[in-house]
Amino acid sequence: MSDQRKSSFATVSPYTGETLVEFPVIEGEEVDATLETAGHAFDVWRERPIAERAAVVARAADLMKERKEELAQLITLEMGKLISEARGEVDLAASILEYYARHGPDFAAAEPLDFEGEGEAYLVSEPLGVLLGVMPWNFPLYQVVRFAGPNLVLGNTVLVKHAGICPQSALALETLFRDAQAPEGVYTNLFVSHEEISRIIDSPVVRGASLTGSEGAGAKVAERAGRNMKPSLLELGGSDVFIVLDGENLERTIGAAVAGRMANTGQSCVASKRFIVLEDAYDDFVEGMRRKFEELRPGDPADESTTLGPLSSEQAASDLADQIRETVEQGAELVTGGHRIDRPGAFVEPTVITGVKPGMRAYAEELFGPAAVIYRVADEDEAIALANDSQYGLGGSVFCADVERGRRVAERVETGMVWVNHPTSTQPDLPFGGIKRSGYGRELSKLGMQEFVNRKLVRILPPDAKLHGIAG
């Protein structure tokens, strides 16, 4: 690295531990110049017809599909995602861009209002301005485009501060939007330090902030945005429940549980993490999870035959191993796994823990990796009480043969999303977001275009209309 400034952006292979490339941060006047460019770009971008903005986003989707293998390989290299899952992430990200390119103009169309009185009234959706997105490492494309896609179509411009371990993925996205003919400053990657984020939010150029990441980072961004009277959106941690109400079709349920826990090596906010099983199915469920977990084989995530990839970093692997060890020391039972794998890379054994009680680390904390906590309960009321005894409220799932029973239980679970007979998932036309300490606001679907928007009322009366009292 020729620049002498200390870098917090580096590609470090989680499979080998090797540092491959580093990038310097920008600061001070360079950041100010970038903000100024984004602000000028907004003045121009907002005036372009929404169909033209949507066409740029559509081209970005096409380029993403054309560059699928290149992008997938970058994801796998930088954060260790299995290559098949990395390709799936590219497909999902492209579908989100296509969705907003196709439907965004309708979502932003003027909305007539029913009201009492003469004349007309309607709502128009106007962009706010330059937005800051602070993005995580676990889905380097998907989580960026679900923020950027709807806002670019709406007419906002975006600054993206990506995770420090995914710099090449971040640059590839910036290049993709530029190649899609987005004008300079419409989509901008920022290699900035955490200290610069507060100053960026303070800038009068920036009109809102979105963060997907940790609770601590979310609290800082929300506090800074609130201090500046700017809207924010947070998608934070989760400790999603997976409730099993009966033993019907148990092999499918176990397969879904493994998929829900192990996708992205368990490093997903909406991964199934707490498995709450009625006692009639409990023993068979625990045994099935143990068997399936022990079948997973670690290896190079770029190898198609690998079924267990590394965690994103040495620190992530060390932290998870510590959580598991301390929980077992506190009295929980280790059914399988629980240790680092004796090989190079950030690997942790797939782990099943039972007997977890309040006060233990795994009861209250999010386990971000291949570790499942399984609880035995007597009935659905106990299942719901346990499910809701969490500081998190992102997603959850309910499995049972009786769909109406599943619906009833799902409606009592305190989360932003619940899926019945499928692990919590995502798709462009369904809203995504949580409650409690999992954050606030919604992304995706039509709601994804209603977070950073001025829903402006336009009220028109004839020039001879009777004047009414004024209130405010």
C-alpha angles and dihedrals in degrees: 000000000000095000111085095213113110111256127220091181116083139140106234113175108235087201097057104012090234120144105229106177139352133204128203122239124239122228146169114002093011090058091046091052091050091052091049091052091050091049093052090045090055092055089058100034095054090056095055113097111265090239089062092049090049090050090057090052090047090053089050089055091051092050091048090056091046091051095042098124094044092050094044092051090052092052091050093046095050105039105013101246114163107262094239090054091045090056088049090053091054090051091050093048092050091049090054092053090047091049095055093041088055102038104023096088090055092046090054096044119121112274117216115221130218109227143146118265140042129302123028141291131193143160123242123197111225128179119248101215136249114010130196119218119193106196136193132230102238097079104020095181107024098053092047097050095047085061099037102038101064094036095052091050090048091054104257119128120225139218113197123203101190128196116284094239095056105056097136092050088050092052092045090057093049090050091048094056092044090051088049085062098254104160119248111283096022093099115017130176114216123205095193135143123252088252091062093055094076091050090050092052089048091056114107087223091068115075103181145000136220125191133185110186144064128358092243094053091043092053091052094049093045092048092050094046091047092050087056094044091243127139120250138188123205131194106180139161128325141197098196120199124227106197119197111196100177144006096247114128088358096168090060090047092051090048090051090048092054091046091047093049101038103042107121087007087293093301099128129108089225097043113129104258110157114052112198111190130182110240097248090065099028103096094045091046094052092048091048092051091048092051095047094046093051090053092063115104125205122227148116107334089215089061112093091218095058114107100178119048128190123267116258096266145358089256092054091051093047093049093050093048089052092051091051094045094049092046091054091046087054091059108275121135120246107216095178140342121006101151143085113267113246099242137082116286138048096297128153125182116252102260137204119192128184134177094049113162136183111288095037117112095241092053096065105017129080112247104213103196144034098330126114126193114204124198129193117220134178101222145353094272090058089045092054093045091052093044091054094045092092137100087224130077111174111118142335144173138220125205125197141124093241104074094193090054088050090051091050093051093043091056090056096051111101103228139106092247136023127182123197117217093355132074115255107282142161141237133170097255098050123077118248126203147092149229137229112027090342089082138246141270130051134259130194127029119050088311089066089071094049102067103072100030139106105233092200122192117223113193118185125190131172116266092251096049118136113260117239133200117284122234132176 
